[in-house]
Amino acid sequence: MFCKQCGKPIDDGQELCEDCKNAAAANANANTNTNYNQNPNPNPNYNYNNANPNPNFNPQAKSKVAAGLLGIFLGSLGVHNFYLGYTGKAIAQLLITILSCGFLAVVSSVWGLVEGILILTGSINTDANGVPLKD
């Protein structure tokens, strides 16, 4: 689950991370001496109550489409695994291709093609850090 304000990962059941809770408390204390003659909403077209319309937005999430296409087209070199942070698998694919002088590139190409399809179909849906892939 992610913080509704900033998108940081948080425990289940929480709505805000500790940073956002502290900032909200500081704003509540600072707003006790406000001038009530001021317009509290200077831009009526902007929804200040819901500043982040997508509560599951995570700026660190990697693209599912990019990872899948990298797997399909450059799978023999393990580029998609480097992109997702699976460096062990990526180095294995790269070494299979390079050390065999390309003779075993078919093996790692099929491996990359299968993983690329699995990524695009949603069977592989997280990166190495456990962050869900975005569409």
QUIFEN-V726225 format. One record per residue. N is the residue number from 1. RES is the residue in one letter. PHI is phi in whole degrees, 0 to 359 (* if undefined). Layout:
BEGIN
n: {N/N}
res: {RES/RES}
phi: {PHI/PHI}
END
This chain:
BEGIN
n: {1/2/3/4/5/6/7/8/9/10/11/12/13/14/15/16/17/18/19/20/21/22/23/24/25/26/27/28/29/30/31/32/33/34/35/36/37/38/39/40/41/42/43/44/45/46/47/48/49/50/51/52/53/54/55/56/57/58/59/60/61/62/63/64/65/66/67/68/69/70/71/72/73/74/75/76/77/78/79/80/81/82/83/84/85/86/87/88/89/90/91/92/93/94/95/96/97/98/99/100/101/102/103/104/105/106/107/108/109/110/111/112/113/114/115/116/117/118/119/120/121/122/123/124/125/126/127/128/129/130/131/132/133/134/135}
res: {M/F/C/K/Q/C/G/K/P/I/D/D/G/Q/E/L/C/E/D/C/K/N/A/A/A/A/N/A/N/A/N/T/N/T/N/Y/N/Q/N/P/N/P/N/P/N/Y/N/Y/N/N/A/N/P/N/P/N/F/N/P/Q/A/K/S/K/V/A/A/G/L/L/G/I/F/L/G/S/L/G/V/H/N/F/Y/L/G/Y/T/G/K/A/I/A/Q/L/L/I/T/I/L/S/C/G/F/L/A/V/V/S/S/V/W/G/L/V/E/G/I/L/I/L/T/G/S/I/N/T/D/A/N/G/V/P/L/K/D}
phi: {*/236/298/289/269/248/87/287/295/223/289/297/95/271/256/232/283/298/297/290/297/294/293/294/294/294/293/295/290/287/274/289/250/277/271/283/277/280/285/289/232/294/241/291/275/256/272/285/285/228/294/247/293/249/293/264/293/226/294/270/291/262/283/293/294/298/296/296/292/297/295/290/268/236/298/294/262/75/299/295/287/299/300/274/95/273/291/297/295/296/293/298/297/296/292/301/290/284/290/270/55/91/293/260/297/296/297/287/292/295/301/294/297/296/295/299/293/297/293/292/276/97/291/254/232/225/270/295/270/85/280/297/283/266/287}
END
